[in-house]
Amino acid sequence: MTRMSMTNTPKTATIDDAATIGRTLARAFGDDPMMRWFFPGDASREAGLGRYFTTLFTRQYVHHGVCEYTGSAAAFWVPPGAQDKAVPDAGTIRELSEILGDRAPLFRQAAQEAAAAGPQEPHWYLAVVGADPAAQGRGHGAALLRSGLAKADAAGLPVYLESSTPANLPFYEHFDFAVLGEVQLPGGGPALWSMRRAPRHPADA
C-alpha cells in the first residue's frame, strides 16, 4: 500500500484558512451541474464560487461544523448536535443572495426543498467535499471522506449527502453509500441525488 503523502493528509481548518479553502472549492466545483446552474456565467463563475464557499465557511461551517482540508481539497461536515446551527442564518442568506444575484430565489427554493427532504434520524451530514481538478486522482477527496466517515462510525451514526454529479455516484458507492432518491431542482435545475451510508461497526471495517 502506498503511504499517503503529507499533502493529502486531512488537517482541521480554521478561519485563517478561508481564502485557501474558497479558492480550492471554487476550482473543485467549476463543472458541478448545480453550481453551474447557480453561477451560469463562465467568465465570472470561479470568482462567484470562491465568494460563495468562503461565505459558507466563515459564517457557518467553521463555527458549527467539522471542516478539514488537504493540499488540494476541502470538506465540510455537520455532526448531529450542530445541524440546526449549521443551517444558513438570515445574515448568511442575505450575503449569499448578493453573491448569487438573480439566481438567489432559485437557490433559496432549492435549499428549502433539500432541507424538507432531509433525514429525521440522528446522522452526520457531508455538506461539501471537493478536490481541485489538477489534483484529482491523488487521493485528496478520498482522504477527507475517510476521515469524516471514521468520526461518524465512532459515533455509530449514518451519513447523508446530496450530489448533482452523476459521475460521482460510483465514487460514493465505493464507500458504501446508497442512493435514496432523485429530486429535480426547481426552475429547470439539474437532478440532485440523496445518498445514505449506514454506520460501520469495528468488525465491519
ZAMAR-965598 format. One record per residue: residue number from 1; residue in three letters; chain; x, y, z negated of N, C-alpha, C in turn. Coordinates in nm, 3 decimals. Example, Ala and Ser with C-alpha at 12.3 -4.5 7.8 and 13.67 -1.06 7.14 Angstrom:
2
   num   residu   chaine      n_xx      n_yy      n_zz     ca_xx     ca_yy     ca_zz      c_xx      c_yy      c_zz
     1      ALA        A     1.319    -0.569    -0.780     1.230    -0.450    -0.780     1.320    -0.330    -0.780
     2      SER        A     1.285    -0.225    -0.708     1.367    -0.106    -0.714     1.290     0.003    -0.787
This chain:
205
   num   residu   chaine      n_xx      n_yy      n_zz     ca_xx     ca_yy     ca_zz      c_xx      c_yy      c_zz
     1      MET        A     0.085    -0.119     0.000     0.000     0.000     0.000     0.089     0.124     0.000
     2      THR        A     0.060     0.219     0.085     0.138     0.341     0.092     0.104     0.431    -0.025
     3      ARG        A     0.208     0.480    -0.093     0.184     0.567    -0.207     0.131     0.701    -0.159
     4      MET        A     0.026     0.752    -0.223    -0.035     0.878    -0.184     0.062     0.992    -0.212
     5      SER        A     0.082     1.079    -0.116     0.173     1.191    -0.135     0.113     1.293    -0.230
     6      MET        A     0.201     1.377    -0.285     0.154     1.477    -0.379     0.056     1.574    -0.314
     7      THR        A     0.068     1.593    -0.182    -0.016     1.693    -0.117    -0.162     1.649    -0.110
     8      ASN        A    -0.191     1.520    -0.122    -0.331     1.482    -0.126    -0.370     1.418    -0.259
     9      THR        A    -0.301     1.456    -0.364    -0.339     1.419    -0.499    -0.434     1.524    -0.554
    10      PRO        A    -0.556     1.487    -0.594    -0.653     1.587    -0.640    -0.604     1.665    -0.762
    11      LYS        A    -0.630     1.794    -0.758    -0.600     1.885    -0.869    -0.727     1.962    -0.903
    12      THR        A    -0.742     1.998    -1.030    -0.855     2.079    -1.073    -0.840     2.221    -1.020
    13      ALA        A    -0.945     2.273    -0.959    -0.942     2.408    -0.904    -0.982     2.510    -1.009
    14      THR        A    -0.917     2.625    -1.005    -0.953     2.736    -1.092    -0.994     2.855    -1.006
    15      ILE        A    -1.040     2.960    -1.070    -1.084     3.078    -0.996    -0.971     3.136    -0.911
    16      ASP        A    -0.847     3.116    -0.952    -0.733     3.168    -0.875    -0.715     3.096    -0.741
    17      ASP        A    -0.780     2.982    -0.725    -0.769     2.904    -0.601    -0.878     2.939    -0.501
    18      ALA        A    -0.960     3.040    -0.531    -1.077     3.068    -0.449    -1.043     3.095    -0.303
    19      ALA        A    -0.942     3.176    -0.277    -0.909     3.210    -0.139    -0.864     3.087    -0.061
    20      THR        A    -0.781     3.005    -0.124    -0.734     2.883    -0.057    -0.849     2.788    -0.027
    21      ILE        A    -0.937     2.770    -0.124    -1.049     2.679    -0.106    -1.146     2.733     0.000
    22      GLY        A    -1.171     2.863    -0.001    -1.259     2.921     0.101    -1.205     2.899     0.241
    23      ARG        A    -1.075     2.921     0.260    -1.015     2.901     0.393    -1.021     2.754     0.434
    24      THR        A    -0.989     2.666     0.339    -0.988     2.522     0.371    -1.126     2.474     0.413
    25      LEU        A    -1.228     2.511     0.337    -1.364     2.464     0.369    -1.418     2.532     0.494
    26      ALA        A    -1.378     2.655     0.521    -1.421     2.720     0.645    -1.371     2.641     0.766
    27      ARG        A    -1.246     2.596     0.760    -1.194     2.515     0.871    -1.259     2.377     0.874
    28      ALA        A    -1.283     2.321     0.755    -1.341     2.186     0.747    -1.480     2.180     0.806
    29      PHE        A    -1.559     2.286     0.788    -1.700     2.283     0.829    -1.726     2.361     0.958
    30      GLY        A    -1.622     2.391     1.033    -1.641     2.466     1.157    -1.727     2.394     1.259
    31      ASP        A    -1.725     2.260     1.258    -1.805     2.182     1.353    -1.923     2.112     1.287
    32      ASP        A    -1.950     2.141     1.162    -2.062     2.078     1.092    -2.194     2.130     1.150
    33      PRO        A    -2.287     2.041     1.187    -2.411     2.086     1.251    -2.490     2.187     1.168
    34      MET        A    -2.500     2.166     1.037    -2.578     2.259     0.956    -2.509     2.394     0.946
    35      MET        A    -2.376     2.393     0.929    -2.304     2.520     0.920    -2.305     2.595     1.053
    36      ARG        A    -2.301     2.523     1.162    -2.310     2.588     1.294    -2.449     2.648     1.314
    37      TRP        A    -2.548     2.586     1.252    -2.685     2.639     1.260    -2.698     2.765     1.175
    38      PHE        A    -2.636     2.765     1.057    -2.639     2.884     0.972    -2.553     2.997     1.029
    39      PHE        A    -2.443     2.961     1.095    -2.350     3.059     1.150    -2.333     3.032     1.300
    40      PRO        A    -2.428     3.074     1.382    -2.427     3.038     1.524    -2.320     3.109     1.608
    41      GLY        A    -2.266     3.217     1.560    -2.167     3.290     1.639    -2.029     3.227     1.631
    42      ASP        A    -1.978     3.178     1.744    -1.849     3.111     1.744    -1.737     3.201     1.694
    43      ALA        A    -1.738     3.327     1.736    -1.627     3.417     1.703    -1.624     3.454     1.556
    44      SER        A    -1.740     3.458     1.493    -1.747     3.503     1.353    -1.767     3.389     1.254
    45      ARG        A    -1.778     3.266     1.303    -1.815     3.155     1.214    -1.712     3.131     1.105
    46      GLU        A    -1.585     3.123     1.139    -1.486     3.089     1.037    -1.482     3.194     0.926
    47      ALA        A    -1.489     3.320     0.962    -1.489     3.425     0.860    -1.614     3.416     0.773
    48      GLY        A    -1.730     3.392     0.836    -1.854     3.379     0.760    -1.852     3.260     0.668
    49      LEU        A    -1.800     3.148     0.716    -1.792     3.029     0.632    -1.696     3.051     0.515
    50      GLY        A    -1.587     3.121     0.539    -1.495     3.150     0.432    -1.560     3.229     0.320
    51      ARG        A    -1.637     3.330     0.356    -1.709     3.409     0.256    -1.816     3.325     0.186
    52      TYR        A    -1.885     3.243     0.264    -1.992     3.157     0.210    -1.938     3.062     0.103
    53      PHE        A    -1.832     2.987     0.136    -1.780     2.889     0.041    -1.710     2.957    -0.076
    54      THR        A    -1.644     3.068    -0.051    -1.580     3.140    -0.161    -1.686     3.190    -0.261
    55      THR        A    -1.797     3.239    -0.209    -1.905     3.287    -0.296    -1.963     3.173    -0.379
    56      LEU        A    -1.994     3.061    -0.317    -2.047     2.946    -0.391    -1.948     2.901    -0.500
    57      PHE        A    -1.822     2.899    -0.464    -1.720     2.854    -0.558    -1.707     2.950    -0.677
    58      THR        A    -1.690     3.078    -0.648    -1.661     3.174    -0.755    -1.781     3.205    -0.843
    59      ARG        A    -1.901     3.198    -0.786    -2.020     3.235    -0.863    -2.086     3.116    -0.931
    60      GLN        A    -2.070     2.996    -0.876    -2.144     2.882    -0.929    -2.055     2.764    -0.968
    61      TYR        A    -1.994     2.702    -0.869    -1.936     2.570    -0.894    -1.813     2.571    -0.983
    62      VAL        A    -1.728     2.673    -0.975    -1.610     2.675    -1.060    -1.649     2.689    -1.207
    63      HIS        A    -1.766     2.746    -1.233    -1.813     2.765    -1.370    -1.895     2.648    -1.422
    64      HIS        A    -1.970     2.583    -1.334    -2.066     2.481    -1.380    -2.043     2.343    -1.320
    65      GLY        A    -1.954     2.332    -1.223    -1.930     2.204    -1.160    -1.792     2.150    -1.191
    66      VAL        A    -1.755     2.047    -1.118    -1.621     1.990    -1.122    -1.562     2.013    -0.984
    67      CYS        A    -1.464     2.102    -0.974    -1.407     2.141    -0.846    -1.263     2.092    -0.838
    68      GLU        A    -1.233     2.019    -0.732    -1.098     1.967    -0.712    -1.054     1.998    -0.570
    69      TYR        A    -0.922     1.999    -0.551    -0.869     2.024    -0.418    -0.735     1.954    -0.401
    70      THR        A    -0.695     1.939    -0.276    -0.563     1.884    -0.242    -0.495     1.989    -0.153
    71      GLY        A    -0.389     1.949    -0.088    -0.322     2.042     0.002    -0.408     2.088     0.117
    72      SER        A    -0.509     2.007     0.156    -0.586     2.040     0.276    -0.734     2.005     0.265
    73      ALA        A    -0.788     1.992     0.146    -0.929     1.957     0.130    -0.978     2.007    -0.006
    74      ALA        A    -1.111     2.013    -0.018    -1.172     2.055    -0.144    -1.306     1.986    -0.162
    75      ALA        A    -1.348     1.972    -0.288    -1.476     1.909    -0.320    -1.537     1.977    -0.441
    76      PHE        A    -1.669     1.993    -0.436    -1.746     2.046    -0.549    -1.843     1.938    -0.594
    77      TRP        A    -1.835     1.901    -0.720    -1.923     1.801    -0.779    -2.006     1.866    -0.889
    78      VAL        A    -2.126     1.813    -0.912    -2.212     1.864    -1.019    -2.251     1.746    -1.107
    79      PRO        A    -2.205     1.745    -1.233    -2.246     1.639    -1.325    -2.388     1.666    -1.375
    80      PRO        A    -2.454     1.566    -1.432    -2.596     1.582    -1.466    -2.625     1.695    -1.563
    81      GLY        A    -2.536     1.721    -1.657    -2.563     1.825    -1.754    -2.557     1.966    -1.700
    82      ALA        A    -2.507     1.983    -1.577    -2.489     2.116    -1.520    -2.578     2.143    -1.400
    83      GLN        A    -2.669     2.051    -1.369    -2.741     2.064    -1.243    -2.832     2.186    -1.239
    84      ASP        A    -2.894     2.223    -1.349    -2.976     2.343    -1.349    -2.891     2.468    -1.330
    85      LYS        A    -2.773     2.471    -1.394    -2.688     2.589    -1.386    -2.618     2.602    -1.252
    86      ALA        A    -2.596     2.491    -1.184    -2.523     2.494    -1.057    -2.611     2.538    -0.940
    87      VAL        A    -2.741     2.545    -0.960    -2.830     2.596    -0.856    -2.802     2.745    -0.841
    88      PRO        A    -2.781     2.795    -0.717    -2.751     2.937    -0.699    -2.854     3.027    -0.767
    89      ASP        A    -2.804     3.120    -0.848    -2.893     3.214    -0.916    -2.931     3.329    -0.822
    90      ALA        A    -3.011     3.422    -0.875    -3.063     3.529    -0.789    -2.950     3.613    -0.730
    91      GLY        A    -2.848     3.642    -0.811    -2.737     3.721    -0.760    -2.660     3.651    -0.651
    92      THR        A    -2.642     3.521    -0.668    -2.573     3.443    -0.564    -2.655     3.438    -0.437
    93      ILE        A    -2.785     3.419    -0.451    -2.873     3.416    -0.333    -2.865     3.548    -0.258
    94      ARG        A    -2.863     3.659    -0.330    -2.853     3.790    -0.263    -2.721     3.801    -0.186
    95      GLU        A    -2.613     3.758    -0.249    -2.483     3.767    -0.183    -2.476     3.675    -0.061
    96      LEU        A    -2.529     3.554    -0.075    -2.530     3.462     0.039    -2.620     3.515     0.151
    97      SER        A    -2.730     3.580     0.116    -2.820     3.635     0.217    -2.751     3.743     0.298
    98      GLU        A    -2.668     3.824     0.231    -2.592     3.927     0.304    -2.493     3.862     0.400
    99      ILE        A    -2.432     3.753     0.358    -2.336     3.684     0.444    -2.406     3.619     0.563
   100      LEU        A    -2.523     3.561     0.540    -2.595     3.486     0.644    -2.674     3.576     0.737
   101      GLY        A    -2.704     3.696     0.695    -2.778     3.789     0.782    -2.915     3.736     0.817
   102      ASP        A    -2.948     3.737     0.948    -3.083     3.697     0.988    -3.108     3.546     0.975
   103      ARG        A    -3.003     3.468     0.939    -3.023     3.325     0.914    -3.059     3.297     0.768
   104      ALA        A    -3.058     3.401     0.686    -3.083     3.382     0.542    -3.219     3.317     0.512
   105      PRO        A    -3.329     3.358     0.577    -3.457     3.292     0.546    -3.455     3.141     0.575
   106      LEU        A    -3.389     3.101     0.684    -3.379     2.958     0.714    -3.296     2.886     0.608
   107      PHE        A    -3.191     2.952     0.563    -3.108     2.894     0.458    -3.188     2.872     0.331
   108      ARG        A    -3.264     2.973     0.291    -3.342     2.961     0.168    -3.446     2.850     0.180
   109      GLN        A    -3.511     2.841     0.296    -3.611     2.737     0.315    -3.548     2.599     0.313
   110      ALA        A    -3.433     2.585     0.379    -3.364     2.456     0.379    -3.320     2.417     0.239
   111      ALA        A    -3.269     2.513     0.162    -3.226     2.484     0.025    -3.343     2.441    -0.061
   112      GLN        A    -3.457     2.506    -0.043    -3.576     2.471    -0.121    -3.624     2.330    -0.087
   113      GLU        A    -3.623     2.296     0.042    -3.669     2.163     0.082    -3.574     2.055     0.031
   114      ALA        A    -3.443     2.082     0.037    -3.346     1.984    -0.012    -3.361     1.966    -0.162
   115      ALA        A    -3.382     2.076    -0.235    -3.398     2.067    -0.380    -3.524     1.991    -0.417
   116      ALA        A    -3.632     2.014    -0.342    -3.758     1.946    -0.372    -3.748     1.795    -0.351
   117      ALA        A    -3.661     1.755    -0.258    -3.645     1.613    -0.229    -3.536     1.548    -0.313
   118      GLY        A    -3.478     1.624    -0.406    -3.367     1.572    -0.486    -3.410     1.463    -0.583
   119      PRO        A    -3.315     1.383    -0.626    -3.346     1.271    -0.717    -3.386     1.320    -0.855
   120      GLN        A    -3.468     1.240    -0.922    -3.512     1.271    -1.057    -3.427     1.202    -1.164
   121      GLU        A    -3.359     1.096    -1.130    -3.278     1.024    -1.228    -3.149     1.100    -1.257
   122      PRO        A    -3.090     1.081    -1.373    -2.959     1.142    -1.402    -2.857     1.094    -1.299
   123      HIS        A    -2.773     1.185    -1.251    -2.680     1.150    -1.145    -2.569     1.254    -1.134
   124      TRP        A    -2.465     1.217    -1.063    -2.365     1.313    -1.017    -2.402     1.351    -0.874
   125      TYR        A    -2.380     1.477    -0.840    -2.413     1.527    -0.707    -2.287     1.577    -0.639
   126      LEU        A    -2.260     1.526    -0.520    -2.148     1.575    -0.440    -2.201     1.688    -0.351
   127      ALA        A    -2.177     1.811    -0.394    -2.231     1.925    -0.323    -2.154     1.954    -0.194
   128      VAL        A    -2.023     1.944    -0.201    -1.937     1.978    -0.087    -1.812     1.893    -0.092
   129      VAL        A    -1.772     1.838     0.022    -1.638     1.782     0.037    -1.598     1.802     0.183
   130      GLY        A    -1.478     1.851     0.203    -1.433     1.874     0.340    -1.283     1.885     0.347
   131      ALA        A    -1.229     1.840     0.460    -1.085     1.845     0.484    -1.057     1.927     0.610
   132      ASP        A    -0.950     2.002     0.607    -0.904     2.076     0.723    -0.884     1.977     0.838
   133      PRO        A    -0.942     2.003     0.956    -0.926     1.909     1.068    -0.781     1.877     1.101
   134      ALA        A    -0.691     1.972     1.076    -0.549     1.948     1.105    -0.490     1.838     1.017
   135      ALA        A    -0.556     1.809     0.905    -0.505     1.708     0.812    -0.596     1.587     0.800
   136      GLN        A    -0.700     1.580     0.882    -0.790     1.466     0.872    -0.717     1.338     0.910
   137      GLY        A    -0.756     1.230     0.845    -0.691     1.103     0.866    -0.572     1.079     0.775
   138      ARG        A    -0.543     1.174     0.686    -0.429     1.160     0.594    -0.473     1.134     0.451
   139      GLY        A    -0.600     1.103     0.431    -0.646     1.060     0.301    -0.689     1.169     0.206
   140      HIS        A    -0.698     1.294     0.252    -0.735     1.403     0.162    -0.879     1.390     0.113
   141      GLY        A    -0.973     1.375     0.206    -1.112     1.362     0.167    -1.137     1.237     0.085
   142      ALA        A    -1.074     1.126     0.124    -1.092     1.001     0.051    -1.039     1.013    -0.092
   143      ALA        A    -0.927     1.083    -0.110    -0.872     1.100    -0.244    -0.967     1.179    -0.333
   144      LEU        A    -1.026     1.284    -0.279    -1.122     1.363    -0.357    -1.247     1.283    -0.387
   145      LEU        A    -1.292     1.205    -0.290    -1.412     1.124    -0.310    -1.387     1.021    -0.420
   146      ARG        A    -1.275     0.952    -0.415    -1.244     0.852    -0.517    -1.237     0.915    -0.657
   147      SER        A    -1.181     1.034    -0.665    -1.167     1.100    -0.794    -1.303     1.128    -0.857
   148      GLY        A    -1.395     1.182    -0.779    -1.528     1.210    -0.831    -1.608     1.085    -0.860
   149      LEU        A    -1.596     0.986    -0.773    -1.669     0.861    -0.794    -1.623     0.791    -0.922
   150      ALA        A    -1.495     0.802    -0.952    -1.445     0.741    -1.075    -1.508     0.805    -1.198
   151      LYS        A    -1.529     0.935    -1.193    -1.594     1.004    -1.305    -1.740     0.959    -1.319
   152      ALA        A    -1.810     0.947    -1.207    -1.948     0.901    -1.212    -1.956     0.758    -1.262
   153      ASP        A    -1.865     0.673    -1.214    -1.864     0.533    -1.259    -1.837     0.523    -1.408
   154      ALA        A    -1.746     0.609    -1.458    -1.715     0.605    -1.601    -1.837     0.641    -1.685
   155      ALA        A    -1.925     0.725    -1.628    -2.048     0.762    -1.698    -2.162     0.665    -1.668
   156      GLY        A    -2.139     0.569    -1.579    -2.243     0.474    -1.543    -2.357     0.534    -1.464
   157      LEU        A    -2.326     0.636    -1.382    -2.431     0.709    -1.311    -2.416     0.699    -1.160
   158      PRO        A    -2.528     0.705    -1.088    -2.522     0.707    -0.942    -2.475     0.843    -0.891
   159      VAL        A    -2.443     0.848    -0.762    -2.400     0.971    -0.695    -2.490     0.994    -0.575
   160      TYR        A    -2.529     1.120    -0.555    -2.609     1.158    -0.439    -2.534     1.262    -0.357
   161      LEU        A    -2.564     1.265    -0.228    -2.511     1.367    -0.138    -2.606     1.381    -0.020
   162      GLU        A    -2.585     1.489     0.058    -2.652     1.506     0.186    -2.547     1.533     0.292
   163      SER        A    -2.572     1.485     0.412    -2.481     1.510     0.523    -2.561     1.540     0.649
   164      SER        A    -2.513     1.638     0.725    -2.576     1.669     0.853    -2.490     1.622     0.970
   165      THR        A    -2.386     1.547     0.941    -2.295     1.498     1.045    -2.308     1.347     1.058
   166      PRO        A    -2.373     1.297     1.162    -2.392     1.152     1.175    -2.262     1.073     1.171
   167      ALA        A    -2.155     1.131     1.229    -2.028     1.059     1.234    -1.969     1.036     1.095
   168      ASN        A    -2.014     1.113     0.995    -1.961     1.097     0.860    -2.030     0.986     0.781
   169      LEU        A    -2.146     0.940     0.828    -2.220     0.840     0.751    -2.140     0.711     0.730
   170      PRO        A    -2.071     0.658     0.832    -1.992     0.536     0.806    -1.881     0.558     0.704
   171      PHE        A    -1.824     0.678     0.700    -1.721     0.709     0.601    -1.778     0.694     0.460
   172      TYR        A    -1.896     0.751     0.438    -1.958     0.740     0.306    -2.003     0.597     0.278
   173      GLU        A    -2.053     0.530     0.380    -2.095     0.390     0.361    -1.977     0.302     0.320
   174      HIS        A    -1.857     0.336     0.366    -1.737     0.263     0.325    -1.717     0.271     0.174
   175      PHE        A    -1.766     0.380     0.113    -1.756     0.397    -0.032    -1.886     0.357    -0.103
   176      ASP        A    -1.966     0.274    -0.035    -2.086     0.214    -0.092    -2.206     0.307    -0.103
   177      PHE        A    -2.205     0.417    -0.031    -2.326     0.499    -0.021    -2.423     0.433     0.077
   178      ALA        A    -2.551     0.451     0.051    -2.655     0.401     0.141    -2.748     0.516     0.176
   179      VAL        A    -2.791     0.520     0.302    -2.883     0.624     0.346    -3.020     0.602     0.284
   180      LEU        A    -3.073     0.708     0.224    -3.207     0.701     0.165    -3.314     0.752     0.260
   181      GLY        A    -3.281     0.852     0.338    -3.380     0.910     0.427    -3.320     1.019     0.514
   182      GLU        A    -3.400     1.066     0.606    -3.358     1.169     0.702    -3.464     1.279     0.703
   183      VAL        A    -3.418     1.403     0.694    -3.506     1.519     0.693    -3.466     1.611     0.807
   184      GLN        A    -3.564     1.657     0.883    -3.537     1.756     0.987    -3.548     1.894     0.925
   185      LEU        A    -3.441     1.970     0.929    -3.442     2.103     0.869    -3.535     2.197     0.945
   186      PRO        A    -3.593     2.294     0.877    -3.692     2.383     0.940    -3.630     2.473     1.046
   187      GLY        A    -3.716     2.528     1.130    -3.670     2.626     1.229    -3.584     2.569     1.339
   188      GLY        A    -3.603     2.441     1.370    -3.522     2.379     1.475    -3.383     2.341     1.430
   189      GLY        A    -3.365     2.327     1.300    -3.234     2.291     1.247    -3.201     2.145     1.268
   190      PRO        A    -3.078     2.107     1.232    -3.035     1.968     1.251    -3.097     1.875     1.147
   191      ALA        A    -3.075     1.746     1.166    -3.119     1.647     1.068    -3.023     1.646     0.950
   192      LEU        A    -3.077     1.610     0.835    -2.998     1.600     0.712    -3.026     1.464     0.651
   193      TRP        A    -2.920     1.387     0.629    -2.935     1.253     0.572    -2.901     1.258     0.423
   194      SER        A    -2.990     1.204     0.340    -2.961     1.191     0.197    -2.906     1.051     0.172
   195      MET        A    -2.808     1.043     0.081    -2.741     0.916     0.053    -2.725     0.898    -0.098
   196      ARG        A    -2.724     0.773    -0.141    -2.707     0.738    -0.282    -2.605     0.627    -0.295
   197      ARG        A    -2.526     0.636    -0.400    -2.431     0.528    -0.434    -2.459     0.485    -0.577
   198      ALA        A    -2.484     0.359    -0.595    -2.506     0.305    -0.729    -2.373     0.303    -0.805
   199      PRO        A    -2.377     0.315    -0.937    -2.252     0.314    -1.013    -2.186     0.178    -1.007
   200      ARG        A    -2.054     0.180    -1.002    -1.977     0.059    -1.009    -1.937     0.033    -1.154
   201      HIS        A    -1.949    -0.090    -1.196    -1.901    -0.129    -1.328    -1.756    -0.176    -1.314
   202      PRO        A    -1.680    -0.175    -1.420    -1.539    -0.213    -1.410    -1.518    -0.346    -1.339
   203      ALA        A    -1.605    -0.441    -1.359    -1.588    -0.572    -1.296    -1.611    -0.566    -1.146
   204      ASP        A    -1.681    -0.458    -1.099    -1.709    -0.446    -0.956    -1.601    -0.370    -0.883
   205      ALA        A    -1.516    -0.300    -0.955    -1.419    -0.212    -0.892    -1.313    -0.293    -0.818
